[in-house]
Amino acid sequence: MIAYSSVSHMGFCLLGMSAFTQQGIDGAVLNLWTHGLISPMLFLIVGVIYDRTHHRNIEGFGGLAKQVPEYAACSAWRSSPRSASRGCAGSSASSPSSSVRSRPGRP
């Protein structure tokens, strides 16, 4: 999941940089910056879960939120900026990059 979202966000960076406008470059830089902040948090979450369970089988976790509710709440809070919901870091960084492609009058 982390790799797929990284590829998606790098696509928005490429889209913004290829527009050759200030808004597109600003959006690409903001997207790169938020990617650099969010991705290590997600890798930390995955690493802690793997360190505690020593396997990667999702069915084997058996209700992780019931066993460690504080960690589940923290990981949900830390992984929410990666979603493209309005107001989250992933959305606010992708908006300038994607808006340059829809401007009228541009080829």
Residue frames as qw, qx, qy, qz and C-alpha x, y, z in Angstrom:
[[0.000, 0.886, 0.464, 0.000, 0.00, 0.00, 0.00],
 [0.305, -0.788, 0.095, 0.527, 2.80, 2.40, 0.85],
 [0.392, -0.162, 0.594, 0.683, 4.53, 1.77, -2.47],
 [0.222, 0.582, 0.686, 0.376, 1.34, 2.26, -4.51],
 [0.091, -0.941, -0.296, 0.138, 0.55, 5.56, -2.84],
 [0.395, -0.605, 0.295, 0.625, 4.15, 6.70, -3.32],
 [0.358, 0.152, 0.667, 0.635, 3.93, 6.01, -7.05],
 [0.074, 0.791, 0.581, 0.176, 0.65, 7.90, -7.19],
 [0.232, -0.907, -0.091, 0.341, 2.06, 10.93, -5.40],
 [0.415, -0.381, 0.462, 0.685, 5.17, 10.96, -7.58],
 [0.309, 0.480, 0.674, 0.469, 2.82, 11.03, -10.58],
 [0.054, -0.941, -0.332, 0.037, 1.31, 14.24, -9.23],
 [0.400, -0.693, 0.231, 0.553, 4.83, 15.64, -8.80],
 [0.419, 0.017, 0.636, 0.647, 5.65, 14.82, -12.42],
 [0.165, 0.738, 0.601, 0.258, 2.37, 16.35, -13.55],
 [0.191, -0.937, -0.149, 0.251, 3.10, 19.57, -11.67],
 [0.421, -0.543, 0.398, 0.608, 6.70, 19.84, -12.87],
 [0.411, 0.213, 0.685, 0.562, 5.76, 19.13, -16.47],
 [0.141, 0.871, 0.471, -0.011, 3.34, 22.07, -16.48],
 [0.509, 0.174, 0.021, 0.843, 6.30, 24.51, -16.26],
 [0.196, -0.774, -0.175, -0.577, 4.27, 27.00, -14.23],
 [0.005, -0.446, 0.584, -0.678, 4.98, 28.41, -10.79],
 [0.736, -0.236, 0.221, -0.594, 1.83, 26.83, -9.39],
 [0.947, 0.137, -0.274, -0.094, 2.80, 23.43, -10.78],
 [0.520, 0.393, -0.582, 0.486, 6.35, 23.60, -9.40],
 [0.282, -0.411, 0.475, -0.725, 5.07, 24.77, -6.01],
 [0.880, -0.126, 0.049, -0.456, 2.58, 21.90, -5.91],
 [0.863, 0.248, -0.422, 0.125, 5.28, 19.39, -6.84],
 [0.258, 0.431, -0.601, 0.622, 7.65, 20.67, -4.15],
 [0.534, -0.324, 0.364, -0.691, 4.89, 20.61, -1.54],
 [0.949, 0.016, -0.138, -0.284, 3.95, 17.09, -2.59],
 [0.692, 0.334, -0.545, 0.336, 7.57, 15.93, -2.31],
 [0.036, -0.435, 0.551, -0.711, 7.84, 17.52, 1.13],
 [0.732, -0.225, 0.249, -0.593, 4.67, 15.92, 2.47],
 [0.924, 0.168, -0.336, -0.073, 5.73, 12.58, 0.96],
 [0.466, 0.404, -0.609, 0.499, 9.01, 12.85, 2.88],
 [0.293, -0.342, 0.514, -0.730, 7.12, 13.41, 6.13],
 [0.819, -0.065, 0.114, -0.559, 4.33, 10.87, 5.74],
 [0.833, 0.271, -0.474, -0.087, 6.12, 7.84, 4.25],
 [0.296, 0.338, -0.767, 0.458, 8.59, 7.33, 7.13],
 [0.485, -0.182, 0.479, -0.709, 5.68, 7.38, 9.58],
 [0.890, 0.123, -0.092, -0.429, 3.92, 4.65, 7.63],
 [0.686, 0.344, -0.623, 0.153, 7.06, 2.54, 7.44],
 [0.050, -0.335, 0.698, -0.631, 7.48, 2.97, 11.22],
 [0.725, -0.072, 0.255, -0.636, 3.92, 1.74, 11.79],
 [0.903, 0.237, -0.306, -0.186, 4.48, -1.32, 9.59],
 [0.455, 0.440, -0.682, 0.367, 7.86, -1.97, 11.22],
 [0.316, -0.309, 0.612, -0.657, 6.45, -1.88, 14.74],
 [0.867, 0.032, 0.106, -0.486, 3.64, -4.27, 13.83],
 [0.828, 0.340, -0.446, 0.018, 6.10, -6.67, 12.19],
 [0.196, 0.464, -0.700, 0.505, 8.50, -6.44, 15.15],
 [0.515, -0.228, 0.518, -0.645, 5.71, -7.35, 17.58],
 [0.882, 0.138, 0.206, -0.400, 4.13, -10.15, 15.55],
 [0.305, -0.443, 0.777, 0.325, 7.05, -11.49, 13.43],
 [0.412, 0.309, 0.806, 0.292, 4.80, -12.23, 10.46],
 [0.103, 0.176, -0.242, -0.949, 3.06, -10.37, 7.64],
 [0.133, -0.359, -0.878, -0.288, -0.16, -12.37, 7.43],
 [0.265, -0.298, 0.020, -0.917, -3.04, -9.94, 7.86],
 [0.747, -0.350, -0.419, -0.379, -5.45, -12.67, 8.98],
 [0.705, -0.112, -0.566, 0.412, -2.99, -13.59, 11.74],
 [0.063, 0.336, -0.298, 0.891, -3.25, -10.22, 13.46],
 [0.357, -0.442, -0.821, 0.047, -6.68, -11.12, 14.82],
 [0.261, -0.883, -0.344, -0.183, -8.08, -7.75, 15.78],
 [0.548, 0.177, -0.271, 0.771, -5.04, -5.61, 16.44],
 [0.172, -0.544, 0.015, -0.821, -7.22, -2.75, 17.70],
 [0.775, -0.531, -0.225, -0.258, -8.64, -4.96, 20.47],
 [0.849, -0.167, -0.251, 0.433, -5.17, -5.93, 21.69],
 [0.430, -0.243, -0.077, 0.866, -3.51, -2.51, 21.51],
 [0.177, 0.841, 0.509, 0.050, -6.16, 0.22, 21.16],
 [0.191, -0.857, 0.087, 0.471, -3.73, 3.11, 21.78],
 [0.344, -0.304, 0.638, 0.618, -1.44, 1.98, 18.99],
 [0.313, 0.490, 0.753, 0.309, -4.38, 1.44, 16.64],
 [0.049, 0.932, 0.317, -0.170, -5.64, 4.97, 17.28],
 [0.268, -0.731, 0.327, 0.535, -2.15, 6.41, 16.82],
 [0.377, -0.059, 0.739, 0.554, -1.58, 4.51, 13.58],
 [0.259, 0.700, 0.645, 0.161, -4.97, 5.58, 12.21],
 [0.066, -0.943, -0.093, 0.313, -4.16, 9.18, 13.06],
 [0.317, -0.597, 0.502, 0.539, -0.70, 8.94, 11.49],
 [0.368, 0.110, 0.787, 0.482, -1.86, 7.24, 8.31],
 [0.280, 0.770, 0.537, -0.200, -4.79, 9.60, 7.64],
 [0.055, 0.775, -0.199, -0.597, -2.66, 12.35, 6.00],
 [0.238, -0.195, 0.808, 0.503, -1.76, 9.88, 3.23],
 [0.340, 0.567, 0.750, 0.026, -5.38, 9.66, 2.15],
 [0.187, 0.232, 0.347, 0.889, -6.52, 12.15, -0.45],
 [0.154, -0.761, -0.623, 0.089, -9.31, 13.49, 1.75],
 [0.128, 0.801, 0.074, 0.580, -9.78, 17.24, 1.70],
 [0.417, -0.848, 0.176, -0.276, -7.77, 18.99, 4.35],
 [0.890, -0.320, 0.222, 0.237, -5.17, 16.22, 4.65],
 [0.255, -0.684, 0.452, 0.512, -1.56, 16.71, 3.62],
 [0.455, 0.063, 0.778, 0.428, -1.83, 14.37, 0.63],
 [0.297, 0.756, 0.572, 0.117, -4.75, 16.33, -0.78],
 [0.036, -0.957, -0.024, 0.285, -3.41, 19.82, -0.17],
 [0.352, -0.523, 0.569, 0.528, -0.12, 18.90, -1.82],
 [0.405, 0.209, 0.790, 0.409, -1.74, 17.31, -4.86],
 [0.258, 0.808, 0.476, -0.232, -4.27, 20.08, -5.48],
 [0.083, 0.823, -0.233, -0.512, -1.90, 22.69, -7.00],
 [0.232, -0.302, 0.813, 0.441, -0.25, 20.05, -9.16],
 [0.291, 0.370, 0.867, 0.165, -3.51, 18.70, -10.52],
 [0.223, 0.810, 0.375, -0.391, -5.20, 22.06, -11.01],
 [0.031, -0.613, 0.420, 0.668, -2.65, 23.22, -13.57],
 [0.202, 0.031, 0.882, 0.425, -3.74, 20.49, -16.01],
 [0.143, 0.627, 0.765, 0.024, -7.34, 21.68, -16.06],
 [0.021, -0.611, -0.076, 0.787, -6.77, 25.38, -16.75],
 [0.604, 0.693, 0.394, 0.006, -8.58, 26.61, -19.84],
 [0.285, 0.935, -0.193, -0.085, -6.46, 28.01, -22.63],
 [0.294, -0.603, 0.727, 0.146, -3.56, 25.62, -22.09],
 [0.626, 0.332, -0.595, -0.379, -2.81, 22.98, -24.71]]
